[in-house]
Amino acid sequence: QVQVVESGGGLVQAGGSLRLSCAASEDSFTIGVMAWYRQAPGKQREFVAGLEADGSSDYSDSVKGRFTASRSNTMNKVYLQMNNLEPEDTAVYYCNAELYQADRDYPKGDYWGQGTQVTVSS
């Protein structure tokens, strides 16, 4: 079945930047409403950023002004640009997205990716 796949995580120094991507595993699908979440060791998963259908975005207070969510023009990939990263940003980042199949105006379903690790060193 179709899956959501995150990529772009890695190890970065404090103050550095990373760009995460989220896409459907099959090219025939596009992404509708979506949100980025993260989960640090020993902590509950938390909301990071979201994209609405009209293109507007929302951010948690902890990342506001540093992170930017965006969508590709073809609607098949979503990004999270993370700037001025801090050690506190270290977590597994997850993409939660509605997927739409070609010739359908209703979502195939709501999907969670496997996550991508972001580690920020001091």
C-alpha positions in Angstrom: 0.0 0.0 0.0 1.0 3.6 -0.4 3.1 5.1 2.4 4.4 8.5 3.6 8.1 8.7 3.6 10.2 11.4 5.4 13.8 12.2 4.5 16.4 14.8 5.2 17.2 14.2 8.8 20.7 14.0 10.1 23.3 15.4 12.5 23.8 19.1 12.5 25.6 21.6 14.8 23.6 24.1 16.9 22.7 27.1 14.7 22.7 25.0 11.6 19.9 24.1 9.2 18.1 21.1 7.8 15.4 20.6 5.3 13.0 17.7 5.8 10.9 16.3 3.0 7.7 14.3 3.1 6.2 12.5 0.1 4.0 9.6 -0.8 5.7 6.5 -1.9 3.7 6.3 -5.1 3.8 9.1 -7.7 0.0 9.0 -8.3 -0.7 10.4 -4.9 -0.6 14.0 -3.7 -0.6 15.5 -0.2 -3.5 17.4 1.2 -3.7 18.8 4.7 -0.6 17.8 6.7 1.3 18.4 9.9 4.8 17.8 11.2 5.3 16.2 14.6 8.3 15.3 16.6 9.1 13.0 19.5 12.2 13.3 21.7 13.4 10.3 23.8 11.2 9.9 26.9 8.8 12.5 25.7 5.4 12.5 24.1 4.9 13.3 20.5 4.3 17.0 19.9 3.0 19.1 17.1 5.6 21.2 15.3 4.0 22.7 12.2 1.0 22.3 9.9 -0.2 23.2 6.4 -3.8 23.8 5.7 -5.5 23.3 2.3 -5.4 27.1 1.6 -1.6 27.1 2.0 -1.6 28.7 5.4 0.7 27.3 8.1 0.8 27.1 11.8 3.7 26.5 14.2 4.3 25.6 17.8 5.7 28.4 19.9 9.0 26.5 20.3 9.8 26.6 16.6 8.0 29.7 15.4 10.3 32.0 13.5 12.8 29.3 12.9 10.9 26.6 11.0 8.9 27.0 7.8 6.6 24.4 6.3 5.9 24.5 2.5 4.4 22.5 -0.3 5.8 21.7 -3.8 4.0 23.2 -6.8 3.0 19.7 -7.9 1.5 19.0 -4.5 3.3 15.7 -4.1 5.9 16.8 -1.6 6.0 18.8 1.6 9.0 20.4 3.3 10.0 21.6 6.7 12.9 24.1 6.6 14.5 24.2 10.0 16.9 27.1 10.7 18.8 28.1 13.8 18.5 24.6 15.2 19.0 24.0 18.9 19.8 20.9 20.9 16.3 20.9 22.1 15.1 20.3 18.6 16.7 16.8 18.7 13.9 14.3 18.0 12.4 12.0 15.5 10.3 14.0 13.1 7.1 12.6 11.6 4.9 13.6 8.7 1.2 13.1 9.1 -0.6 13.7 5.8 -3.8 13.1 3.9 -3.1 11.4 0.6 -5.1 11.9 -2.5 -5.1 9.6 -5.5 -5.4 10.9 -9.1 -9.0 11.4 -10.2 -10.3 11.4 -6.7 -11.6 14.4 -4.7 -11.6 12.6 -1.4 -8.6 11.4 0.5 -7.3 7.9 0.3 -6.6 8.1 4.0 -4.6 9.7 6.7 -1.0 8.4 6.9 2.0 8.6 9.3 5.5 8.3 8.1 8.2 6.2 9.8 10.0 9.3 11.0 13.5 10.8 10.3 16.0 11.4 13.0 17.2 15.0 13.6 20.2 15.4 16.0 21.5 18.8 17.0 24.8 18.9 18.8 25.9 21.6 21.2 
